[in-house]
Every structure is written in C-alpha cells, then in structure tokens.
Amino acid sequence: MFNISDHITLKEATRSNTAQRLNIENFPDPEIVENMRITATHIFEPLREFIGKPIFISSFYRSPKLNKAIGGSTKSQHCKGEAIDIDDIYGGATNADFFNYIKDNLEFDQLIWEFGDEPWTPGGNPAWVHASYSLGSNRMRVLQAYKDKGKTKYKII
C-alpha cells in the first residue's frame, strides 16, 4: 500500500470493519484515488498541520456496495473519494476544534457537525466531523446532522 498524502495511507483510507465483516471489497479505482489525494491535500493535511497530532479517520472511501450496507446516502461523496469523517480519539483537539478550524480556514464542499451536542452549546462537541471537497465546485455548506423519528436529517447552521 502507498500513501495518498503525507499522513494517510491508502490502507487507512479504505479500512472498514463492516467491509471486512461482510467480505465487501472496498478498493477505489485510480480516478477515485486521485479524488482522495485532493481531499486529503485540501482538508486533512492542513488540519493535521494545525493540530500537530494524529487525527483518526473513521471513514474515507466507501465502495457503493459498502455504502449501501451501512445505510449511507445514495449520493454519498465518500463513494467518490471526496469526503472524510474524522474523530478525535487521540486527544489532540476536540471534534469541535476540527469543525471550527475547517469552517474558518479551509475551502470545502460540505462540513457537517455530526450529531453530538448542539453547536451553540458551550463546550458542545459533535460525535464526529464530516468534511468534503470537490475540485472546482465547493459550496461551503455548513450543516448539522440530527435524528428526527429515527431518520437522519440535516439543517444549515
């Protein structure tokens, strides 16, 4: 395996417990690997440099079959290598720190505060952060994911 950026290996970017458990192949084609490189270069690496410590990637590339198995959106940017989910499990910063740094300093397509506390709550923290990047067409959409009657919904924040 090789690196798609300074701090992300392709193995790390395609790792999935669900894919392993269900024996689903989760390997991207070269065009998607290039999208992953671009996303890592514009989102992950600047954040990693700012934090100065490792950042856990909970989801990056998802094959369409894997995405369906986990109940992901049929339009998921993860399937195109354009989205990354990150989570602070190493103690370098909070998920809110990740979210705010990306929002205030980087270009992105969508940035999602995924569940957790309300964004305006003092000390509030999302359960994880979703950030996407689309070369040449970034919408700078800032959203919050929440559950409504068991379904995931999004609102602009």
GIZI-V764334 format. One record per helix or strand. SS is the DSSP state (hx for helix, st for strand). FROM is the first residue (numbers start at 0). TO is the last residue. If there is no record, write none. Layout:
# GIZI-V764334
ss=(SS,SS)
from=(FROM,FROM)
to=(TO,TO)
This chain:
# GIZI-V764334
ss=(st,st,hx,hx,hx,st,hx,hx,st,hx,st,st,st,st)
from=(2,7,9,16,29,55,63,76,82,94,109,127,140,150)
to=(4,8,13,21,50,58,68,79,86,104,113,131,147,155)
